[in-house]
Amino acid sequence: MEKHSYIRHRVKRIDAFNKVTGQSKYVGDLKMVGMLYGKILRSPVAHGIVKKIDISKAQRLPGVVSILTYDDVPMIPYTTTGHPYPEDTPLDTLILTQHVRYIGDPIAAAAVAAETIRNS
């Protein structure tokens, strides 16, 4: 094959048919025996401090394996990734936080055995 032989030519994607017909398999399609489903509880407010999270009702639901709050995870800050250019970004993000900075900030996480109770 000649170098640059694809320039100015249509290239057929080998995965195109499966994608447009819905036959492609993605990570979200995988099912395994004993698989757990995760759910992140996110803040509904833009700024605040979470004083208490009562997880007792959620823990009693059948199939709930674990619920974590900001009290259960190490407070080790990290930086977000994926910047298109190099920059020194601050270590300012926690996995779960008590100090809410924006709507959608993660404050708790749950692992459940059945996908049906994930949104309860």
N, C-alpha and C positions, 0 to 999 in steps of 0.2 A: 504494500500500500504506500502510495506516495505521501510524503509529508504535506500536511495542510489539504488533504484531498476532501475534507468535509466542508471547507469554506465554500459558500454559495450553493450548497446542496442541502436538501432536506434530509434530516437524519431521523429515521423511525425509532421511536423510543420502545424498547422491548417491554416496558411495563405499562404502556399507554392503554392497551385494551383492558387489562385487569383493573386499572384505575377508573376508567370511564364507565365500566360495567358494574362497579362495586364489588369486584371479586378479590381485590387486593387485601392482604392481611396486614394489620397494623398492631402495634404493641397493645393497644386497647382491646383488641380482639382476642388476645391470649387468655385462655382459661386453664388453670392447673389444679390438681387435687390439693385441697388444703389451702388454697389461695386466700389471702386476706385482701380486703378492699380498704382504701384509705379515704379519709375526708378531713379537710382542713376547715376549721371554724375561723372565719375572718371577721374583722371588726366592721360594724355597720356605721361607725362614726369616723370623722376625719382627724380628730385629735382628742386624746384623753388618756386616763390611767385606769386599767382594769383593777378594781379593788378585790373582786372575788369571782370565781367561776365555780358554780355548783354542778359537779358532774355526777352526782349520786343517781339521779333519774336515768341518765344515759347509761351508766354502768349496769343498771338492772335490766336493760334491754337484752333479750336473748341474742346471742351471737357476738356481743361486744367483747373483744379480746383485751383492748387497752385504750385508755384515753390519757393523753398527755397535755399538760398545760405548761405555761412558762415556768412554773415552779419545778417541773420534772426534767427539764433539759438544761445542759450547761450553757451559761451565758458567755459564749465565745463568739465575738463578732467576726463577720466575714464581709467580703466585698462582693457585689454582684459582678457577673462576667458578661462577655459578649459585646464589649464595646468595639466598634469598627476601627478604632484608632487607639494607639497606646496612650494610657494616661494613668496617673497615680490616683486611684480611687481610694477613699477612706474605708477603713473597716468599720462600717456603721450599720450592719444588718444582723439581726438575730433570727434564729430559726423560729422561735415563738417569743412573743414579747408582751410585756405588761404595759409598756409605754407606747400607745398607739399613735402613729404619725400620719396615717392616711387610711381612707376607706379601703378595706381589703387587707389590712395588715394581719398576718396570721397570729392568732392568740391561743389556739388549741388544735390538737390533732387526734383522730380516732382511727383505730384499726378494728374492722369488723369482719365476721366470717361470711356474711351474706350481703350481696349488693343491694338487696331490697331494703335493708335497714340503714343503709349509708346516709340517706337523706332525712332520717327521722330526727 
